[in-house]
Amino acid sequence: MAKNCCISNNTKVSIALNAKDKISEKDIAIKHNVYHATVSRVIDSFYSYYQPNNHYLPKHLCFDEFKSVKSAAGAMSFIFCDSETGEMVDIVEDRRLHVLKEYFLRYSKKARDAVKTIVIDMYSPYISLIHEVFPKAEIVLDKFHILQLFSRALNKTRINVMNRDKKNYNKLKTYWKLLLKDQTKLDYKNYTYHRCFKKITSVSD
């Protein structure tokens, strides 16, 4: 226990460990029978032990965002990690471009120039950030977000066609999953009667 402190080191460690979970500071305070302000101080003190090395960055990074606390701008925070190991590097409370630019400029030019690839979704501020702060890094678009974009575009087109083509409206509405299904997983062998087509067909959802 530190001098002039009535909270044991074990309690502090327990608070810090709980802070890693999806639990509010208020609930952590109730659990450990301490004040909310005490929990905030403990978390801040442990964070001081973990300050990212401003002279080093992994060669391959991954940028992402997550829904965080209401106090964060837009309720979205920024997280980045080593894309090879999956190890988190740091979290920034605000994902807006000017905030991220200010944050990454704290890293030395040598550290930033050493980054070779950065995996991102299609959030345009990330692209601007990389061009400005990581000029030697290659941008890699996350395939999940690319497939998601194609899926949304295809669904939007389907709905537009569906609303214009009343004759095939029910078919396009009922069997929308078929348009998104992997061709190799379609059933070409089993035929059954389908009311939308008014005949026996291999169509299945």
C-alpha positions in Angstrom: 0.0 0.0 0.0 1.4 3.4 -1.0 2.0 6.1 1.7 -1.1 8.2 2.6 -3.3 5.8 0.6 -6.0 3.7 2.2 -6.6 1.4 -0.8 -4.5 -1.8 -1.1 -2.3 -2.5 -4.1 -4.3 -5.7 -4.7 -7.5 -3.7 -4.9 -5.9 -1.3 -7.4 -4.8 -4.2 -9.5 -8.3 -5.7 -9.4 -9.8 -2.4 -10.5 -7.4 -2.2 -13.4 -8.2 -5.8 -14.5 -11.9 -5.0 -14.3 -11.4 -2.0 -16.5 -10.4 -4.3 -19.3 -14.0 -5.8 -19.4 -17.2 -4.3 -20.7 -18.2 -2.7 -17.4 -18.7 0.9 -16.3 -16.5 2.7 -13.9 -19.6 3.2 -11.7 -20.1 -0.6 -11.5 -16.4 -1.2 -10.8 -16.6 1.3 -7.9 -19.6 -0.4 -6.4 -17.9 -3.8 -6.8 -14.8 -2.7 -4.9 -16.6 -0.4 -2.4 -14.7 2.7 -3.5 -15.6 6.1 -5.0 -16.1 6.5 -8.8 -13.4 9.2 -8.8 -11.0 6.6 -7.2 -11.6 4.2 -10.0 -10.8 6.9 -12.6 -7.5 7.7 -10.7 -6.5 4.1 -10.6 -7.2 3.5 -14.3 -5.2 6.7 -15.2 -2.3 5.6 -13.0 -2.1 2.2 -14.6 -2.3 3.8 -18.1 0.9 5.8 -17.2 2.7 2.5 -17.0 1.7 1.8 -20.6 2.8 4.6 -22.8 3.4 3.6 -26.4 6.9 4.0 -27.6 6.9 7.0 -29.9 10.0 5.8 -31.7 8.5 2.5 -32.8 5.5 1.2 -34.8 4.9 -2.3 -36.2 5.6 -2.7 -39.9 2.0 -3.8 -40.5 -0.9 -2.0 -38.9 -4.7 -2.4 -38.7 -7.0 0.5 -38.1 -10.5 0.1 -36.8 -13.1 1.9 -34.7 -15.6 0.8 -32.1 -18.6 2.2 -30.2 -17.3 3.6 -27.0 -18.5 5.9 -24.2 -21.0 8.7 -24.8 -18.4 11.3 -24.0 -16.3 10.3 -27.1 -16.9 12.5 -30.2 -19.6 10.7 -32.3 -19.5 7.9 -29.7 -16.8 6.2 -31.8 -13.2 5.6 -30.7 -10.2 4.5 -32.7 -8.1 1.4 -32.1 -5.0 0.2 -34.0 -3.0 -3.0 -33.7 -0.2 -5.1 -35.2 -2.0 -6.8 -38.1 0.5 -9.7 -38.0 0.2 -10.6 -34.3 -3.2 -9.0 -33.5 -1.6 -7.3 -30.5 -3.2 -3.9 -29.7 -0.9 -0.9 -29.9 -3.2 1.9 -28.6 -6.7 3.4 -28.4 -7.6 7.0 -29.2 -10.9 8.2 -27.8 -11.8 10.3 -30.9 -11.5 8.9 -34.5 -11.8 12.3 -36.3 -9.1 13.1 -38.8 -7.5 16.1 -37.0 -7.3 14.2 -33.7 -5.7 11.1 -35.3 -3.3 13.3 -37.2 -2.2 15.1 -34.1 -1.9 11.7 -32.3 0.3 10.0 -34.9 2.5 13.0 -35.4 3.8 12.3 -31.9 5.6 9.3 -33.4 9.0 9.9 -34.9 9.2 10.2 -38.7 11.5 7.1 -38.7 8.8 5.1 -36.9 6.1 6.2 -39.3 8.2 5.6 -42.4 8.9 2.1 -41.2 5.2 1.2 -41.6 4.7 -0.9 -44.8 1.0 -1.7 -44.8 -2.1 -0.5 -43.1 -5.4 -2.5 -43.2 -8.5 -0.2 -43.1 -12.2 -0.2 -43.9 -13.4 2.4 -46.4 -13.6 5.3 -43.9 -12.2 8.1 -46.1 -10.5 10.0 -43.2 -8.2 7.0 -42.7 -7.1 7.2 -46.3 -6.3 11.0 -46.0 -4.5 10.3 -42.7 -2.3 7.6 -44.2 -1.3 9.7 -47.2 -0.3 12.6 -44.9 1.3 10.7 -42.0 2.4 7.4 -43.4 3.6 8.3 -47.0 5.5 5.0 -47.4 2.7 2.7 -46.3 0.5 0.8 -48.7 -3.2 0.9 -48.0 -5.0 -2.5 -47.8 -8.8 -2.5 -47.8 -10.3 -5.0 -45.5 -12.1 -7.7 -47.6 -15.0 -7.9 -45.2 -15.9 -4.3 -45.8 -15.5 -4.7 -49.6 -17.9 -7.7 -49.6 -20.3 -5.7 -47.3 -20.2 -2.8 -49.8 -21.0 -5.2 -52.8 -23.8 -6.8 -50.8 -25.4 -3.5 -50.0 -25.1 -2.3 -53.6 -26.6 -5.5 -54.9 -29.5 -5.3 -52.4 -30.2 -1.7 -53.4 -30.3 -2.6 -57.1 -32.6 -5.6 -56.3 -35.0 -3.3 -54.5 -35.0 -0.8 -57.3 -35.7 -3.5 -59.9 -38.3 -5.1 -57.6 -40.3 -1.9 -57.2 -40.3 -1.4 -61.0 -41.1 -5.0 -61.9 -44.4 -5.8 -60.2 -44.6 -9.1 -62.1 -41.5 -10.5 -60.4 -41.9 -8.5 -57.2 -42.6 -11.5 -55.0 -39.8 -13.5 -56.5 -37.2 -10.8 -55.9 -38.5 -10.2 -52.4 -38.8 -13.9 -51.3 -35.6 -15.2 -52.8 -33.2 -12.3 -52.1 -30.8 -14.6 -50.3 -30.1 -16.5 -53.6 -28.6 -13.4 -55.2 -26.0 -13.2 -52.4 -25.4 -17.0 -52.1 -22.1 -18.6 -53.2 -22.7 -20.2 -56.6 -21.1 -23.4 -55.4 -23.6 -23.8 -52.6 -26.7 -23.5 -54.9 -28.9 -26.6 -55.2 -29.3 -27.7 -58.8 -30.5 -31.2 -58.1 -33.5 -31.1 -55.8 -36.7 -29.8 -57.5 -39.8 -28.8 -55.6 -42.9 -26.7 -56.3 -42.6 -23.0 -55.5 -45.6 -20.8 -55.4 -43.9 -17.7 -56.6 -42.9 -19.4 -59.9 -46.0 -21.6 -60.0 -44.0 -24.6 -61.1 -41.5 -27.2 -60.0 -38.0 -25.7 -59.8 -34.6 -26.1 -58.1 -34.8 -22.6 -56.5 -34.3 -22.8 -52.7 -33.5 -20.2 -50.1 
